[in-house]
């Protein structure tokens, strides 16, 4: 969808990607990242936490899964024609390479 590009986000920062849907269709947006190793016997294994969201051009949040357990978030839904923005927010990044957590996004439609 976006080609090959090194992506990363710091805590409190958001990376945005504009998309345009030309006809009503089902889309699947996957965001994944390799998390920092957690502490042995930690109550929560996830160290760095990124949040995925999909927003309409008017600012209305269409989907925001906010999974605080896994390093993978998915949005799967039918979208009407229009402009949207995929956003990845660095919700919590205590351990990132140079303060940043890299990630990958894949979007497919059918």
C-alpha positions as CSV (number, residue, x, y, z in Angstrom):
1,X,0.0,0.0,0.0
2,X,2.7,2.5,1.0
3,X,5.7,0.8,-0.6
4,X,8.8,0.1,1.3
5,X,9.7,2.7,3.9
6,X,11.2,2.6,7.4
7,X,8.5,3.8,9.7
8,X,8.8,4.6,13.4
9,X,6.9,6.6,16.0
10,X,8.0,8.1,19.3
11,X,5.9,8.3,22.5
12,X,3.1,10.8,22.1
13,X,3.6,11.2,18.3
14,X,1.3,10.1,15.5
15,X,2.2,9.0,12.0
16,X,-0.6,9.5,9.4
17,X,-1.2,8.0,6.0
18,X,-3.9,9.4,3.7
19,X,-6.0,6.9,1.6
20,X,-8.9,7.4,-0.8
21,X,-11.7,4.9,-1.3
22,X,-13.3,5.2,-4.7
23,X,-16.2,2.7,-4.2
24,X,-17.8,1.0,-1.3
25,X,-15.6,-1.9,-0.3
26,X,-14.4,-4.0,2.6
27,X,-10.9,-3.1,3.8
28,X,-8.5,-4.8,6.2
29,X,-5.7,-2.7,7.7
30,X,-3.0,-4.5,9.7
31,X,-0.4,-2.8,11.9
32,X,2.4,-4.9,13.4
33,X,5.6,-4.3,15.2
34,X,8.4,-6.2,17.0
35,X,8.1,-5.3,20.6
36,X,11.0,-4.9,23.1
37,X,11.5,-7.9,25.3
38,X,9.4,-7.9,28.4
39,X,10.5,-8.7,32.0
40,X,10.3,-12.3,33.2
41,X,7.0,-12.9,35.1
42,X,5.7,-9.4,34.2
43,X,1.9,-9.1,34.6
44,X,1.8,-7.5,31.2
45,X,4.1,-8.8,28.5
46,X,3.7,-5.8,26.1
47,X,6.4,-3.2,26.6
48,X,5.9,-0.7,23.8
49,X,2.2,0.1,22.9
50,X,1.2,1.5,19.5
51,X,-2.4,2.4,18.7
52,X,-4.0,2.1,15.2
53,X,-7.0,4.2,14.2
54,X,-8.9,5.1,11.0
55,X,-10.3,8.7,10.7
56,X,-12.6,10.3,8.1
57,X,-11.6,13.5,6.4
58,X,-13.9,15.5,8.7
59,X,-12.0,14.1,11.8
60,X,-14.6,11.5,12.8
61,X,-12.9,8.4,14.2
62,X,-14.3,5.4,12.3
63,X,-12.4,2.7,14.1
64,X,-9.9,2.6,17.0
65,X,-9.2,-0.9,18.3
66,X,-6.8,0.1,21.1
67,X,-5.3,-3.3,21.9
68,X,-3.0,-2.9,25.0
69,X,-2.0,-6.6,25.1
70,X,-0.7,-7.5,21.6
71,X,1.8,-6.0,19.1
72,X,-0.8,-6.4,16.3
73,X,-3.9,-4.3,15.7
74,X,-6.4,-4.9,12.9
75,X,-9.3,-2.8,11.4
76,X,-11.7,-4.8,9.2
77,X,-14.7,-3.0,7.9
78,X,-16.7,-1.8,4.9
79,X,-15.9,1.8,3.9
80,X,-17.9,4.1,1.7
81,X,-16.2,6.2,-0.9
82,X,-14.2,9.1,0.5
83,X,-10.9,10.2,2.0
84,X,-9.6,8.6,5.2
85,X,-6.5,8.7,7.3
86,X,-4.8,5.8,8.9
87,X,-3.0,6.8,12.1
88,X,-0.5,5.1,14.3
89,X,0.0,6.7,17.7
90,X,3.0,6.0,20.1
91,X,0.8,5.5,23.2
92,X,3.6,4.1,25.4
93,X,7.2,3.6,24.3
94,X,9.6,3.2,27.3
95,X,12.0,1.0,25.2
96,X,12.6,2.0,21.6
97,X,15.6,2.2,19.4
98,X,16.6,5.9,19.8
99,X,13.2,6.5,21.5
100,X,11.2,5.2,18.4
101,X,9.2,2.1,17.8
102,X,9.2,0.9,14.2
103,X,6.1,-0.7,12.7
104,X,4.6,-1.9,9.4
105,X,1.1,-1.4,7.9
106,X,-0.6,-3.5,5.2
107,X,-3.9,-2.6,3.8
108,X,-6.0,-4.8,1.4
109,X,-9.5,-4.3,0.0
110,X,-12.0,-6.5,-1.7
